[in-house]
Amino acid sequence: MLIYQNAHLAVHRLLLNELKTNCFIIQNGTEALLVDPTDQADVIIAYLREHGLQLRHMLTTHGHFDHVSGAAGMVESGLVDTLYVHEKDFDELKRAKTYSLMIFKKKMEVPPMAHYSEELVGFLRGWGLGLRHVGGHTKGSSYLYGLDRDFIISGDLTLHHKLTITMFDSRENTAEFKEFIDQVRQDFRPDTVILPGHGNATTVAAELEHNKKWAYVQQKESHGH
């Protein structure tokens, strides 16, 4: 379903796994960019065909299994040949296979991976998009954003504030997480739309005011813990 639109791009959302992880298809005319291929490659392919979209690239905001389970199937389809992921999450993505078996009780193939390249960054810039690595949630966590600062696809650096969330995971890095929150506050408008890893679209203002995890991170770091 269409979840966000500006003058040049349309963003579609698919919910394809048990965790309701957001899978996004960014449309530019008849071309598409797949962000976080969460599961069910066949459904993603059918959606692209239904809307007459040619897939150009596929990337993930981070390497957790619920964000990448459909990637191998997309490569097998021949529509793309690799999954772009930050190189600091290569090991995370390799571990995704184990977590998929543990949590989903489902086998997952690890797709061919490529690190975020100059070619990819240039392609995104041509679409009016930026890509920034920050870490925090995982070592390679990154976010995609409109160069007009109108929207952010944040991965799990943002979970909609109305969702029940864990305050912090021992594997997460609070200093890096706070850096992301600071960037959002400084570089984006209050009405900038956030398309989170889980949950509905929200705004910078709403998350700064209501997101308990963001508040926890900022308080923890400000007290030097």
Backbone torsions as a table, in degrees:
resi	resn	phi	psi	omega
1	MET	NA	149.2	177.4
2	LEU	-70.6	126.8	-177.4
3	ILE	-117.1	-22.3	-179.7
4	TYR	-156.3	147.9	179.0
5	GLN	-150.8	138.6	169.8
6	ASN	-125.2	-162.6	-173.8
7	ALA	-66.7	-23.7	-173.2
8	HIS	-118.9	-29.7	-171.4
9	LEU	-123.8	151.6	171.2
10	ALA	-124.8	137.6	-180.0
11	VAL	-114.8	123.3	178.7
12	HIS	-105.3	147.0	177.7
13	ARG	-120.1	136.7	172.4
14	LEU	-122.7	138.8	174.4
15	LEU	-110.3	112.5	-165.9
16	LEU	-124.9	-6.2	-179.1
17	ASN	-131.0	175.5	-175.1
18	GLU	-65.9	-26.1	-178.6
19	LEU	-87.3	1.2	-179.2
20	LYS	53.9	44.8	176.2
21	THR	-74.5	135.2	-177.3
22	ASN	-75.8	126.8	170.9
23	CYS	-109.1	127.6	-176.4
24	PHE	-116.0	138.7	171.2
25	ILE	-116.3	117.1	178.1
26	ILE	-95.5	123.6	-176.4
27	GLN	-105.5	130.9	173.1
28	ASN	-128.2	96.9	-173.9
29	GLY	66.2	-118.1	179.0
30	THR	-102.9	10.4	179.9
31	GLU	-110.1	158.5	-175.3
32	ALA	-140.7	151.8	172.8
33	LEU	-122.9	127.2	-179.4
34	LEU	-98.2	124.1	-179.0
35	VAL	-118.6	122.8	-178.3
36	ASP	61.3	77.0	178.1
37	PRO	-75.2	84.4	-164.1
38	THR	-68.9	-33.7	-177.5
39	ASP	178.8	174.9	170.7
40	GLN	50.1	66.1	179.0
41	ALA	-54.6	-34.5	-178.9
42	ASP	-62.4	-36.2	178.5
43	VAL	-70.5	-40.6	178.0
44	ILE	-61.8	-45.4	-179.8
45	ILE	-62.0	-44.2	179.2
46	ALA	-61.5	-39.1	179.7
47	TYR	-65.3	-43.6	178.4
48	LEU	-60.2	-44.4	-179.5
49	ARG	-66.3	-40.8	-179.8
50	GLU	-59.4	-35.0	-177.5
51	HIS	-98.9	7.0	175.9
52	GLY	64.5	39.6	-174.3
53	LEU	-106.5	136.4	174.5
54	GLN	-97.6	121.7	-177.8
55	LEU	-78.9	125.9	-179.6
56	ARG	-96.9	-47.5	-178.0
57	HIS	-146.1	163.4	177.2
58	MET	-135.1	130.4	178.5
59	LEU	-140.4	163.8	174.7
60	THR	-128.4	147.3	178.5
61	THR	-71.3	-26.8	176.3
62	HIS	-166.9	172.0	-167.6
63	GLY	-92.6	11.9	-179.8
64	HIS	-65.8	146.1	-171.0
65	PHE	-56.3	-36.5	-175.8
66	ASP	-74.5	-6.6	177.3
67	HIS	-103.1	-6.7	-172.0
68	VAL	-133.0	3.2	-170.8
69	SER	-63.1	-22.8	179.5
70	GLY	-92.8	-0.9	-171.8
71	ALA	-66.4	-45.0	-178.3
72	ALA	-61.3	-39.5	178.3
73	GLY	-64.7	-34.7	177.7
74	MET	-67.0	-39.3	177.3
75	VAL	-66.8	-42.5	179.1
76	GLU	-60.6	-29.3	-179.6
77	SER	-70.0	-18.9	-178.4
78	GLY	87.0	0.0	-178.9
79	LEU	-74.8	-30.0	175.1
80	VAL	-140.9	162.9	-178.2
81	ASP	-113.9	-2.1	-178.1
82	THR	-160.7	162.1	171.1
83	LEU	-108.4	120.8	175.2
84	TYR	-79.8	130.6	179.4
85	VAL	-149.2	148.4	177.5
86	HIS	-62.3	138.8	-173.9
87	GLU	-60.0	-25.4	178.2
88	LYS	-70.5	-10.5	178.3
89	ASP	-108.3	11.1	177.0
90	PHE	-57.7	-46.1	-179.4
91	ASP	-67.3	-36.9	177.9
92	GLU	-60.2	-43.0	-178.0
93	LEU	-68.6	-35.4	177.2
94	LYS	-64.9	-32.3	177.6
95	ARG	-75.9	-15.3	-176.7
96	ALA	-58.1	-32.0	-179.9
97	LYS	-59.1	-42.8	-179.9
98	THR	-67.9	-44.2	-179.0
99	TYR	-65.4	-35.0	177.4
100	SER	-62.6	-41.3	177.3
101	LEU	-66.0	-40.7	-177.5
102	MET	-68.9	-44.8	-169.9
103	ILE	-98.1	-45.3	179.9
104	PHE	-89.6	-12.0	-173.1
105	LYS	54.9	41.0	-173.1
106	LYS	-140.1	134.3	176.9
107	LYS	-70.7	141.2	178.4
108	MET	-134.6	131.8	176.2
109	GLU	-89.7	140.5	176.2
110	VAL	-82.2	123.9	-176.6
111	PRO	-78.2	164.0	167.7
112	PRO	-58.3	135.7	-175.7
113	MET	-117.4	148.9	172.1
114	ALA	-137.9	142.9	178.5
115	HIS	-75.8	156.8	176.1
116	TYR	-53.8	120.3	-173.1
117	SER	-110.8	167.5	174.9
118	GLU	-61.5	-35.5	178.2
119	GLU	-62.0	-45.2	179.3
120	LEU	-64.6	-46.2	-179.2
121	VAL	-60.5	-40.1	177.7
122	GLY	-65.3	-41.3	176.7
123	PHE	-60.4	-46.8	-179.9
124	LEU	-61.8	-41.8	-179.9
125	ARG	-60.5	-38.2	177.9
126	GLY	-63.5	-22.6	177.1
127	TRP	-93.9	1.7	-177.8
128	GLY	80.1	29.4	-177.7
129	LEU	-122.0	148.3	172.6
130	GLY	-119.5	158.1	-179.9
131	LEU	-134.7	124.6	-174.8
132	ARG	-131.2	127.8	175.8
133	HIS	-87.3	137.5	178.1
134	VAL	-136.9	-22.5	-173.4
135	GLY	77.9	-150.6	176.7
136	GLY	96.3	-73.6	-179.8
137	HIS	-76.4	-48.5	167.1
138	THR	-129.9	170.6	-179.1
139	LYS	-61.1	-31.7	-176.9
140	GLY	-102.3	6.2	-175.9
141	SER	-53.3	132.5	-176.9
142	SER	-139.6	163.7	176.5
143	TYR	-134.4	149.9	-179.6
144	LEU	-104.3	143.6	-178.2
145	TYR	-151.3	156.3	174.9
146	GLY	-76.0	134.6	-179.5
147	LEU	-64.2	-19.4	173.6
148	ASP	-82.2	3.4	178.2
149	ARG	62.8	30.9	-177.9
150	ASP	-94.2	-22.4	178.2
151	PHE	-153.1	158.1	179.0
152	ILE	-133.5	133.9	167.0
153	ILE	-104.8	108.0	-162.5
154	SER	-99.4	-7.3	-169.9
155	GLY	58.6	-149.9	-176.2
156	ASP	-86.6	12.9	168.5
157	LEU	-68.8	-20.6	170.5
158	THR	-130.9	128.3	164.9
159	LEU	-116.7	132.0	-175.8
160	HIS	-47.7	133.3	-171.7
161	HIS	-61.3	-18.3	178.8
162	LYS	-82.2	-9.2	177.4
163	LEU	-80.4	150.1	172.5
164	THR	-76.5	120.7	-175.3
165	ILE	-128.0	154.0	173.4
166	THR	-79.2	134.6	-175.6
167	MET	-60.3	-46.5	176.3
168	PHE	-162.5	149.2	179.4
169	ASP	-106.1	138.9	-176.9
170	SER	-60.8	-21.1	179.2
171	ARG	-82.4	-11.3	-179.1
172	GLU	-84.2	157.7	-177.3
173	ASN	-112.8	109.0	-174.4
174	THR	-65.9	-36.0	-179.4
175	ALA	-64.0	-44.3	178.4
176	GLU	-67.9	-38.1	179.1
177	PHE	-62.1	-42.3	178.6
178	LYS	-64.3	-35.6	177.9
179	GLU	-60.5	-40.5	176.4
180	PHE	-61.7	-47.4	-179.1
181	ILE	-61.2	-41.0	178.1
182	ASP	-63.0	-40.8	178.3
183	GLN	-62.4	-42.4	179.7
184	VAL	-62.0	-44.1	-179.0
185	ARG	-65.2	-41.0	-173.2
186	GLN	-83.7	-35.5	-168.9
187	ASP	-102.0	-9.3	-175.7
188	PHE	-127.3	155.6	-178.2
189	ARG	-79.2	158.3	175.7
190	PRO	-57.2	-31.9	-177.7
191	ASP	-91.7	5.2	175.2
192	THR	-58.9	131.2	-179.3
193	VAL	-79.9	133.6	173.6
194	ILE	-108.0	126.5	173.4
195	LEU	-103.8	101.6	-169.0
196	PRO	-83.6	173.9	177.9
197	GLY	-66.2	-33.6	177.9
198	HIS	-140.9	141.0	177.9
199	GLY	98.4	175.0	-175.4
200	ASN	-77.8	168.2	175.5
201	ALA	-57.9	145.2	179.9
202	THR	-141.3	-166.8	179.2
203	THR	-132.0	161.7	176.2
204	VAL	-56.9	-46.6	-178.3
205	ALA	-59.7	-44.0	-177.9
206	ALA	-64.5	-41.4	-178.3
207	GLU	-73.5	-37.6	177.0
208	LEU	-62.7	-33.1	-178.8
209	GLU	-84.3	-36.3	-167.9
210	HIS	-117.0	-14.0	-173.7
211	ASN	-75.2	110.0	-174.9
212	LYS	-68.0	-33.1	178.8
213	LYS	-68.7	-43.4	176.3
214	TRP	-58.8	-42.9	179.4
215	ALA	-63.2	-41.5	178.9
216	TYR	-61.5	-46.1	-179.7
217	VAL	-60.6	-47.2	-177.7
218	GLN	-65.4	-40.2	179.0
219	GLN	-66.7	-43.7	-179.4
220	LYS	-60.3	-46.5	-177.8
221	GLU	-72.1	-34.4	-179.6
222	SER	-69.2	-23.3	177.8
223	HIS	-93.7	4.1	174.4
224	GLY	72.3	24.7	-179.3
225	HIS	-91.3	NA	NA
